[in-house]
Amino acid sequence: MDKNTAAMNRMGTEPVKKVMISMGIPMILSMVLQACYNIVDSMFAARIADTAEVAHMGEKAVNALTLAFPVQMLIVAFGIGTGIGVNAFLAKCLGQRDAEKTAKAAGNGIMLGIIIYLCFLLFGIFGVKAYIKSQTSDPVITEMGISYLSICCTASFGIAMFSIYEKLLQSTGKSLYSTIAQVMGAAVNIILDPIMIFGYLGCPQFGIKGAAYATIIGQIVSMLAAMFFHYIKNTEVKSGFRYLKLEGRIVKEIYAVGFPAIIMQALMSLMTYGVNIIFVTVSEAAVTAYGIFYKIQQFIFFAAFGLRDAITPIVAFNRGMGDKTRVKQGIFYGIFYTEVIMLAGIIALEIFAAALIGLFDMSPDTEKLCILATRIIASGFLFAGANIAIQGVFQALGCGMHSLVISLLRLCVVVLPLAWLFSKASNADLLIWWAFPAAELAAAIAAVLMLIKVNKQIIEKT
């Protein structure tokens, strides 16, 4: 790598608010498009026709996808969590102008992605049936859930490896290329969903399996495109088979940030799994309503996650350069822009909740419940935005455990006990949704207090 590359990197030279927008917009688009994979599957699956034996087949299909979703999130958690660790560590190495260490960070990240896939391949073969049956006793939902999730797990190499290559591109400021790769995969998924689910254009009618096939093909397309861009465009990152050999100190550096990020992402999976089990005691409609809302919510939350992924390399790079002023600017603008995203999300959901939920063609009772859930849960989005942005700051500063604490509060420690408690009330169908904004508020208070402490202990000493 040229000795001036790090100094000339725009993360260290352009105005912070400008570089955050220029890097953040492609990342936001990339993350929002990732949300398309799940919501498009649900929209088309909801229109699967009833049979002579089974009524409300579309709702059962959406329910099955909701039950499968936590494992899909877990795959993403390991891929993105590892990628975040690689992102922060590689950006720091670039700031330090260490070409060899940068190459090893990338190579070790790729090998870790391969290992992640092999683990979920085994789960897809041996664990899916028991997992789905732990959440439902409905034979139709069980069969559909097993069919869908088995395919998604055994062919999960696309999403596992794309998560790594995406972060390699983002860590060097080339987020536009990761967005292009994501767009390509999302487009393929959207095109193939109706074709493979309903059997258009001469394709067999696969039903729920068609949704799984469309998803994995889209993920593979994204992976191949991201690989191409990395090896062609990331000239400041050397590549070679020798860098794939795992080194303990490199893996340790990656997971110093990446492991808490994995746990943070995995807690989203745990929360959804726990909520499914709690809400089914209220009604099957509550589970379906939550699944629909969660996938709509993803467009907003994933946009915030995209900006968080711009915060992390910018703050990490400038910390590596020893520029305290730019570190503080990265924190300020990161939080500010994230809150703007969340405020826009609140307004959009409050205005268009009925129209958005109407796209899923649910029964009137389920649709009414989902609109109620949307309007209640959205009230906590500003607190959620602060949590997400501050977690990106902590990841950049190597304070992964601080991010973990925030995730535990907002996704586990507060929300699940409250949801369980509210589910026992006579008006449970109203109260259960308030568990989510309450958890975000509790986590936001803790996040601000920890950020004040980190500012004194780390940022001021940069």
ABEGO torsion letter per residue (X at the ends): XBAAAAAABAAAABBAAAAAAAAAAAAAAAAAAAAAAAAAAAAAAAABBBBAABBGAAAAAAAAAAAAAAAAAAAAAAAAAAAAAAAAAAAAAAAAGBAAAAAAAAAAAAAAAAAAAAAAAAAAAAAAAAAAAAABABAAAAAAAAAAAAAAAAAAAAAAAAAAAAAAAAAAGAAAAAAAAAAAAAAAAAAAAAAAAAGBGGBBBAEAAAAAAAAAAAAAAAAAAAAAAAAAABAABBBEAAAABBBAAAAAAAAAAAAAAAAAAAAAAAAAAAAAAAAAAABAAAAAAAAAAAAAAAAAAAAAAAAAAAAAAAAAAAAAAGBAAAAAAAAAAAAAAAAAAAAAAAAAAAAAAAAAAAAAGBBAAAAAAAAAAAAAAAAAAAAAAAAAAAAAAAAAAGBAAAAAAAAAAAAAAAAAAAAAAAAABAAAAAAAAAAAAAAAAAAAAAAAAAAAAAAAAAAAAX
